[in-house]
Each structure stands twice: as C-alpha cells, then as structure tokens.
Amino acid sequence: MQQVLNSNERNEAFLKFLLFFLVTIIVVILAVFFNYHLPTSENRVLQEQVDLQRGQEATEGKFVQKMSEAVALLDSLDKNNSPANLEQINNQLGGKLTELELLRQKDDPSAYGRMNNTILDKLSQLQYAKSQVRDLQKAANQASGLQQDLTSCRNQLAADEARLASTTVH
C-alpha cells in the first residue's frame, strides 16, 4: 500500500474540522437551551411580580372600602346626635381606624404606602378636630345660656332696684 505524503496535514485539518464542528454544535445546543430556559425563568419572575401587584391591589381595595366606611362615620359625627350616639359612632370610627392601621403597609416606600399613611393620619386628625369642634360648640352653647341667664339676672336686678326705689320714695 502506498503511503500518502501529506497525511500529517490531513490529520491536522481533520482534527481542526472536528474541533470546530464540536464547538459549533455546542454553541447551537446552548442557544436552543437558553432560548427555552431563559423565558421560563423570566416568566416565573414576572409572574411573581404580577402576584405581588395583585396582592397590593387587593389590599388597597380593602383599605379603600374601610376608608369609605370611616369617612361615612366621620360625616355622621356632624349630624345632631345624642351624646350616647356620638360615643358609639366614635367607638366605631376608632375600630375602623384600627382596621385601617392593620391594612396599611408599614415601611412601604411606594406611593401606596405613603398615601395610606397620610390618609390614616388625616382621618385621625379629622376625628380629633371634629371632637374639638363639638366640645367648642357645647362650650359656646353653655356660654350663650349663661349670657342669657346673666341678662335675665340683670333685668331682674334692675326691676328689683326700680321697685325698691319706688317703695322707699313713698
């Protein structure tokens, strides 16, 4: 049999071809793998974010519902109610504010968290202000009653002085 003169070069060329062929096959397999693997991991991450967002929306819905109930109770404080009714409404309002406190997301730097904190603070301040207004109205009514009593007493005093002066002249 005859020996090929350039067998070393052919073997070297064949090994280079085999190496490049394997590298190309590995690159294609990796591309296919990442094409199917990355979207599933991205989908998982995105699904977690969607679930988190839906949870926040559900919590915000509950917060808005409780807030609406608290605002309705605050509005009912303005109506002329008996002191017992006012006390009951204040107790109910305190319960709603406690529920809102539990629903708000503490240490939440998002817009929802800041907004919930602000709303809760303003509702509490409004409840306090309404109780102050009610107390001031009560004090004003008492002062008005006392003013009327003072006017009545002065009129009575003037009448008694006039009667006394007319009886001492005779």
Secondary structure, DSSP 8 states (H G I E B T S, - for coil): ----TTHHHHHHHHHHHHHHHHHHHHHHHHHHHHHHHHHHHHHHHHHHHHHHHHHHHHHHHHHHHHHHHHHHHHHHHTS---HHHHHHHHHHHHHHHHHHHHHS-TT--SHHHHHHHHHHHHHHHHHHHHHHHHHHHHHHHHHHHHHHHHHHHHHHHHHHHHHHHHHHH-
